[in-house]
Amino acid sequence: STLFPYTTLFRSLGYPLPSPRLISSHIHKDEGFHDHAVTILLVAWGQFIDHDITLTAETKDPHTGKTPKCCDGGFDANHPNCLPIDIPASDHFYSLHKRKCMNFVRSQAGLRFNCRLGPREQFNEISSILDAGTVYSNLPERQESIRLYKGGLLKTLPAFSEFNMRDLLPLKLEEPDEGCIRPQEDVFCFLAGDPRVNEQTVLAMIHTLFVREHNRIASELGKVNPHWEDETIFQETRHIIAALVQHVTYNEFLPMVLGKEVMHSHDLVLLKDGYFDGYDRYTNPSAGSGFVSAAFRFGHSLLPSTIERWSKTHRYVGSQKLSEMLQQPYDLYKPGWADAYLMGLVNQVAQALDDSVTQEVTNHLFQEPGKKFGLDLAALNMQRGREHGVPSYNRWREWCGLHPMNTWEDLHGVMGNKSVKEYAAIYKSPEDMDLWTAEIGRASCRERV
């Protein structure tokens, strides 16, 4: 990169790696193929449980409390954690808006194991245990802010009580602009156990479901256990909700993602009776960097261009652009729309798991009001993988017991001819391929040797 020489990363042959935006614009075009085997609910659930197990510490400006801006000059552009993405001059989209730089800020540096010296490491702000932390938070202060402290209940917003409809999540009144694009000062996003609840509308809908379910179960437990205090009801309900999240993940989500064969071979199938006794206290439960920064981001290929609303009789009602729902969950304030989005989640089919990614997130991610461009999620994924030191695709193949791809011809067995040709035109060598882009290019550890 001549524009940002300090952001250049090198690999196998000593050449600089291609810009993540260049890879995104050439490999991950919006081709719109669908997969009728899974619905958008699988995509939403994947994001929900991802937020249950990982929250990488972000860099914030100490003065504003916001993410530094690395591309528009000023003091922020010199922030030591700036690692902006170079946008090629020939870019088919950003050149129209005269953009040569995409904002990207490095994760906060954390202590290494036993405080040893070594390569820089990011750190996880939450537990990697699948424990419904999205609903309840790992932070005592945040958990206090969402509890009602009466009957074991969580706070809710009775926005539709006059229509005899269920409550919404409570309003986010403190730091209202954090993770939220507000059209005016009297409009607020939602408060939940996880700060990313407002990233997109259907994620906020999943959060809403679990808060409602918590309060339903807590009310029932209070009826059959009138001697229980608020704390007992709350904690017992929390255990049940955590078990629900785990059961749905292992019984429904993972079989559709991994397939029955992989589930059985790794002993992931739930028992039909009895209890699991295979807990190993010495197993490290933390989420690996390769998983967090690349592998579990496969769902970005499944994202649709629009999010549909359906009626209770399973009829299509309407749709919204995905880019207009990011950090703007205000549709849920419209009576009946939460139900319509929920029905849409179980009726709308997902995009296919391939190298195609909707331009709603490759050109318009977190697009600010009044602007015609946003960020590129695919480019951010690859830059994050590089920043976190995630090894290349070939190194992961070797770790999975597969042979490395030494030539571009070797890739024909796991990728389509068109994809191989495009990768060869961008990367100097198969050794350089970033894990995220290669994994959704139809390559995986499930391949037969």
Buried (B, 14 or more C-beta within 10 A) or exposed (E): BEBBEEBBBEBBEEEBBBBBBBBBBBBBBBEEEEBEEBBBBBBBBBBBBBBBBBBBEBBBBEEEEEBBBBBEEEEBBEBEBBBBBBBBEEBEBBEEEEBBBBBBBBBBEEEEEEEEEEEEBBBBBBBBBBBBBBBBBBBEEBBEBBBBEEBBBBBBBEBBEEEEBBBBBBBBEEEBBBBBBBEEEEBBBBBBBBBBBBBBBBBBBBBBBBBBBBBEBBBEBBEEEEEBEBEBBBEBBBEBBBEBBBEBBBEEBBBEBBEEEBBEEEEBBEEEEEEEEEEEEEEEEBBBBBBBBBBBBBBBBBBBBBBBBBBEEEEEBEBBBBBBBBBBBBBBBEEBBBBBBBBBBEBBBBBBBBBBBBBBBBBBBBBEEEEEBBBBBBBBBBBBBBBBEBBBBBBBBEEEEBEBBEEBEBBEEBBBEEBBEBBBEBBBBBBBBBBBBBBBBBBBEEBEE
